[in-house]
């Protein structure tokens, strides 16, 4: 559990934010049955918004898919859970 907390607070290489920032400042807007877009507050997270999208493997749960290798750690460690019909939270 301590290891998870430490890894969540680590910055993502090449960017000024951590997995914890992604959890706290980003959410997903689901625009169709299988896909959604990442929406974040704060300009530091714009690269993540542009590079990543949500893929839903069932109606309520999904994962992030990102172009390039910059956000591979986000793809591996974060999941999406819907809290309403249109919006979901990101858990890393």
Residue pairs with C-beta under 8 A, 6 or more apart in sequence:
7 19
7 77
8 18
8 19
8 20
8 23
8 92
9 18
9 19
9 20
10 18
10 19
11 17
11 18
12 18
12 19
12 70
12 71
12 73
12 74
13 70
13 73
14 70
15 44
15 47
15 48
15 70
16 44
17 25
17 42
17 44
17 45
17 48
19 73
19 74
19 77
19 78
19 92
20 92
21 42
21 44
21 45
22 40
22 45
22 48
22 74
22 78
22 90
22 92
23 78
23 89
23 90
23 91
23 92
25 40
25 41
25 42
25 45
26 38
26 39
26 40
26 41
26 45
26 48
26 49
26 90
27 38
27 39
27 40
27 87
27 88
27 89
27 90
28 36
28 37
28 38
28 39
28 54
28 62
28 80
28 87
28 88
28 89
28 90
29 36
29 37
29 39
29 86
29 87
30 36
30 54
30 56
30 82
30 85
30 86
30 87
30 88
31 37
33 56
33 59
34 55
34 56
35 53
35 54
35 55
35 56
36 53
36 54
36 56
36 62
36 80
36 88
37 49
37 53
37 54
38 48
38 49
38 52
38 53
38 54
38 64
38 90
39 49
40 46
40 48
40 49
47 70
48 66
48 71
48 74
51 66
51 67
51 68
51 70
51 71
52 64
52 65
52 66
52 67
52 71
52 74
52 75
53 64
53 65
53 66
54 62
54 63
54 64
54 65
54 80
54 88
55 62
55 63
55 64
55 65
56 62
56 80
57 63
59 82
60 81
60 82
61 79
61 80
61 81
61 82
62 79
62 80
62 88
63 75
63 78
63 79
63 80
64 71
64 74
64 75
64 78
64 80
64 90
65 75
66 72
66 74
66 75
74 92
77 92
78 90
78 91
78 92
79 90
79 91
79 92
80 88
80 89
80 90
80 91
81 88
81 89
81 91
82 88
83 89
